[in-house]
C-alpha cells in the first residue's frame, strides 16, 4: 500500500496491520511514486520466490 506523506514523499506500508503495534509496517520511503511502485513489485516477487 502506497501512501503520500505531507512532505511530498511516498511511503510503502504493509497491507496487514502489525499485531504488536496495531499500525502498518513501514517498508520504505521514496521520493517518487514510480520508485515506490517498483519496490512494491520487488517485495511481492521476494515473497513468492
N, CA, C and O atoms as CSV, one atom per row, in Angstrom:
chain,resi,resn,atom,element,x,y,z
A,1,UNK,N,N,0.853,-1.168,0.000
A,1,UNK,CA,C,0.000,0.000,0.000
A,1,UNK,C,C,0.901,1.234,0.000
A,1,UNK,O,O,1.784,1.364,0.847
A,2,UNK,N,N,0.675,2.128,-0.945
A,2,UNK,CA,C,1.489,3.328,-1.072
A,2,UNK,C,C,0.682,4.520,-0.562
A,2,UNK,O,O,-0.463,4.732,-0.962
A,3,UNK,N,N,1.300,5.288,0.323
A,3,UNK,CA,C,0.651,6.471,0.879
A,3,UNK,C,C,1.508,7.695,0.589
A,3,UNK,O,O,2.736,7.625,0.631
A,4,UNK,N,N,0.859,8.811,0.297
A,4,UNK,CA,C,1.585,10.059,0.089
A,4,UNK,C,C,1.701,10.783,1.425
A,4,UNK,O,O,0.712,10.955,2.138
A,5,UNK,N,N,2.914,11.204,1.755
A,5,UNK,CA,C,3.163,11.893,3.012
A,5,UNK,C,C,3.007,13.394,2.831
A,5,UNK,O,O,2.995,13.893,1.706
A,6,UNK,N,N,2.890,14.104,3.932
A,6,UNK,CA,C,2.763,15.558,3.880
A,6,UNK,C,C,4.005,16.200,3.280
A,6,UNK,O,O,3.929,17.296,2.723
A,7,UNK,N,N,5.143,15.532,3.387
A,7,UNK,CA,C,6.399,16.059,2.849
A,7,UNK,C,C,6.481,15.929,1.336
A,7,UNK,O,O,7.401,16.462,0.715
A,8,UNK,N,N,5.517,15.217,0.734
A,8,UNK,CA,C,5.535,15.009,-0.708
A,8,UNK,C,C,6.173,13.701,-1.114
A,8,UNK,O,O,6.166,13.348,-2.293
A,9,UNK,N,N,6.727,12.972,-0.154
A,9,UNK,CA,C,7.314,11.663,-0.440
A,9,UNK,C,C,6.236,10.595,-0.393
A,9,UNK,O,O,5.107,10.852,0.025
A,10,UNK,N,N,6.595,9.402,-0.824
A,10,UNK,CA,C,5.661,8.273,-0.826
A,10,UNK,C,C,6.210,7.181,0.072
A,10,UNK,O,O,7.406,6.892,0.056
A,11,UNK,N,N,5.327,6.576,0.858
A,11,UNK,CA,C,5.741,5.516,1.780
A,11,UNK,C,C,5.041,4.222,1.412
A,11,UNK,O,O,3.833,4.190,1.174
A,12,UNK,N,N,5.826,3.158,1.372
A,12,UNK,CA,C,5.282,1.830,1.129
A,12,UNK,C,C,5.003,1.191,2.485
A,12,UNK,O,O,5.922,0.983,3.278
A,13,UNK,N,N,3.733,0.881,2.753
A,13,UNK,CA,C,3.320,0.284,4.021
A,13,UNK,C,C,2.784,-1.114,3.749
A,13,UNK,O,O,2.286,-1.406,2.662
A,14,UNK,N,N,2.896,-1.970,4.758
A,14,UNK,CA,C,2.362,-3.319,4.611
A,14,UNK,C,C,0.838,-3.259,4.537
A,14,UNK,O,O,0.219,-2.311,5.021
A,15,UNK,N,N,0.248,-4.270,3.932
A,15,UNK,CA,C,-1.209,-4.291,3.796
A,15,UNK,C,C,-1.887,-4.696,5.099
A,15,UNK,O,O,-2.976,-4.218,5.417
A,16,UNK,N,N,-1.230,-5.586,5.855
A,16,UNK,CA,C,-1.792,-6.017,7.133
A,16,UNK,C,C,-1.220,-5.169,8.265
A,16,UNK,O,O,-0.091,-4.687,8.179
A,17,UNK,N,N,-1.999,-4.992,9.319
A,17,UNK,CA,C,-1.519,-4.260,10.479
A,17,UNK,C,C,-0.609,-5.153,11.306
A,17,UNK,O,O,-0.828,-6.361,11.398
A,18,UNK,N,N,0.410,-4.556,11.906
A,18,UNK,CA,C,1.323,-5.269,12.795
A,18,UNK,C,C,0.574,-5.578,14.087
A,18,UNK,O,O,0.076,-4.656,14.733
A,19,UNK,N,N,0.479,-6.841,14.481
A,19,UNK,CA,C,-0.302,-7.158,15.691
A,19,UNK,C,C,0.264,-6.534,16.971
A,19,UNK,O,O,-0.486,-6.276,17.912
A,20,UNK,N,N,1.586,-6.289,17.014
A,20,UNK,CA,C,2.187,-5.722,18.227
A,20,UNK,C,C,1.831,-4.252,18.404
A,20,UNK,O,O,1.492,-3.826,19.508
A,21,UNK,N,N,1.906,-3.469,17.323
A,21,UNK,CA,C,1.710,-2.024,17.432
A,21,UNK,C,C,0.328,-1.578,16.980
A,21,UNK,O,O,-0.128,-0.500,17.362
A,22,UNK,N,N,-0.351,-2.400,16.162
A,22,UNK,CA,C,-1.649,-2.007,15.634
A,22,UNK,C,C,-1.537,-1.071,14.444
A,22,UNK,O,O,-2.542,-0.550,13.961
A,23,UNK,N,N,-0.293,-0.852,13.961
A,23,UNK,CA,C,-0.070,0.023,12.813
A,23,UNK,C,C,0.486,-0.806,11.660
A,23,UNK,O,O,0.839,-1.973,11.834
A,24,UNK,N,N,0.558,-0.192,10.481
A,24,UNK,CA,C,1.111,-0.866,9.321
A,24,UNK,C,C,2.621,-0.684,9.296
A,24,UNK,O,O,3.132,0.385,9.629
A,25,UNK,N,N,3.333,-1.739,8.898
A,25,UNK,CA,C,4.792,-1.713,8.901
A,25,UNK,C,C,5.318,-0.857,7.743
A,25,UNK,O,O,4.834,-0.970,6.617
A,26,UNK,N,N,6.306,-0.005,8.019
A,26,UNK,CA,C,6.930,0.837,7.006
A,26,UNK,C,C,7.911,-0.014,6.197
A,26,UNK,O,O,8.851,-0.582,6.753
A,27,UNK,N,N,7.687,-0.099,4.873
A,27,UNK,CA,C,8.554,-0.898,4.010
A,27,UNK,C,C,9.436,-0.009,3.138
A,27,UNK,O,O,10.029,-0.488,2.171
A,28,UNK,N,N,9.527,1.261,3.464
A,28,UNK,CA,C,10.413,2.150,2.718
A,28,UNK,C,C,9.741,3.451,2.356
A,28,UNK,O,O,8.524,3.504,2.179
A,29,UNK,N,N,10.542,4.515,2.244
A,29,UNK,CA,C,10.061,5.833,1.863
A,29,UNK,C,C,10.801,6.256,0.602
A,29,UNK,O,O,12.021,6.116,0.519
A,30,UNK,N,N,10.067,6.774,-0.379
A,30,UNK,CA,C,10.636,7.066,-1.688
A,30,UNK,C,C,10.231,8.463,-2.132
A,30,UNK,O,O,9.204,8.989,-1.703
A,31,UNK,N,N,11.059,9.067,-3.006
A,31,UNK,CA,C,10.792,10.414,-3.492
A,31,UNK,C,C,9.712,10.442,-4.560
A,31,UNK,O,O,8.978,11.423,-4.671
A,32,UNK,N,N,9.605,9.367,-5.357
A,32,UNK,CA,C,8.615,9.345,-6.436
A,32,UNK,C,C,7.684,8.154,-6.266
A,32,UNK,O,O,8.040,7.142,-5.662
A,33,UNK,N,N,6.477,8.301,-6.817
A,33,UNK,CA,C,5.502,7.215,-6.753
A,33,UNK,C,C,5.983,6.020,-7.570
A,33,UNK,O,O,5.748,4.870,-7.198
A,34,UNK,N,N,6.668,6.303,-8.704
A,34,UNK,CA,C,7.175,5.221,-9.548
A,34,UNK,C,C,8.196,4.366,-8.792
A,34,UNK,O,O,8.198,3.141,-8.920
A,35,UNK,N,N,9.062,5.012,-8.006
A,35,UNK,CA,C,10.060,4.272,-7.227
A,35,UNK,C,C,9.377,3.399,-6.177
A,35,UNK,O,O,9.802,2.269,-5.934
A,36,UNK,N,N,8.324,3.920,-5.558
A,36,UNK,CA,C,7.585,3.141,-4.556
A,36,UNK,C,C,6.893,1.953,-5.211
A,36,UNK,O,O,6.880,0.859,-4.647
A,37,UNK,N,N,6.314,2.155,-6.400
A,37,UNK,CA,C,5.651,1.051,-7.108
A,37,UNK,C,C,6.663,-0.011,-7.522
A,37,UNK,O,O,6.371,-1.204,-7.448
A,38,UNK,N,N,7.849,0.408,-7.956
A,38,UNK,CA,C,8.903,-0.535,-8.344
A,38,UNK,C,C,9.301,-1.396,-7.145
A,38,UNK,O,O,9.441,-2.613,-7.263
A,39,UNK,N,N,9.482,-0.749,-5.989
A,39,UNK,CA,C,9.879,-1.500,-4.803
A,39,UNK,C,C,8.756,-2.429,-4.345
A,39,UNK,O,O,9.023,-3.527,-3.855
A,40,UNK,N,N,7.505,-1.999,-4.501
A,40,UNK,CA,C,6.377,-2.860,-4.124
A,40,UNK,C,C,6.376,-4.132,-4.971
A,40,UNK,O,O,6.113,-5.218,-4.455
A,41,UNK,N,N,6.668,-4.003,-6.267
A,41,UNK,CA,C,6.771,-5.190,-7.127
A,41,UNK,C,C,7.912,-6.097,-6.681
A,41,UNK,O,O,7.777,-7.321,-6.703
A,42,UNK,N,N,9.041,-5.501,-6.272
A,42,UNK,CA,C,10.178,-6.288,-5.785
A,42,UNK,C,C,9.806,-7.047,-4.521
A,42,UNK,O,O,10.186,-8.206,-4.355
A,43,UNK,N,N,9.066,-6.398,-3.632
A,43,UNK,CA,C,8.641,-7.045,-2.385
A,43,UNK,C,C,7.717,-8.218,-2.701
A,43,UNK,O,O,7.873,-9.296,-2.127
A,44,UNK,N,N,6.752,-8.021,-3.612
A,44,UNK,CA,C,5.816,-9.090,-3.964
A,44,UNK,C,C,6.550,-10.263,-4.600
A,44,UNK,O,O,6.219,-11.418,-4.331
A,45,UNK,N,N,7.553,-9.978,-5.448
A,45,UNK,CA,C,8.346,-11.050,-6.066
A,45,UNK,C,C,9.108,-11.821,-4.987
A,45,UNK,O,O,9.142,-13.051,-5.005
A,46,UNK,N,N,9.714,-11.098,-4.054
A,46,UNK,CA,C,10.514,-11.735,-3.000
A,46,UNK,C,C,9.652,-12.642,-2.130
A,46,UNK,O,O,10.110,-13.695,-1.686
A,47,UNK,N,N,8.401,-12.238,-1.884
A,47,UNK,CA,C,7.509,-13.030,-1.030
A,47,UNK,C,C,7.183,-14.386,-1.647
A,47,UNK,O,O,6.850,-15.328,-0.927
A,48,UNK,N,N,7.277,-14.496,-2.985
A,48,UNK,CA,C,6.857,-15.726,-3.643
A,48,UNK,C,C,7.992,-16.527,-4.257
A,48,UNK,O,O,7.745,-17.534,-4.920
A,49,UNK,N,N,9.252,-16.093,-4.046
A,49,UNK,CA,C,10.402,-16.832,-4.591
A,49,UNK,C,C,11.440,-17.097,-3.529
A,49,UNK,O,O,12.471,-17.706,-3.813
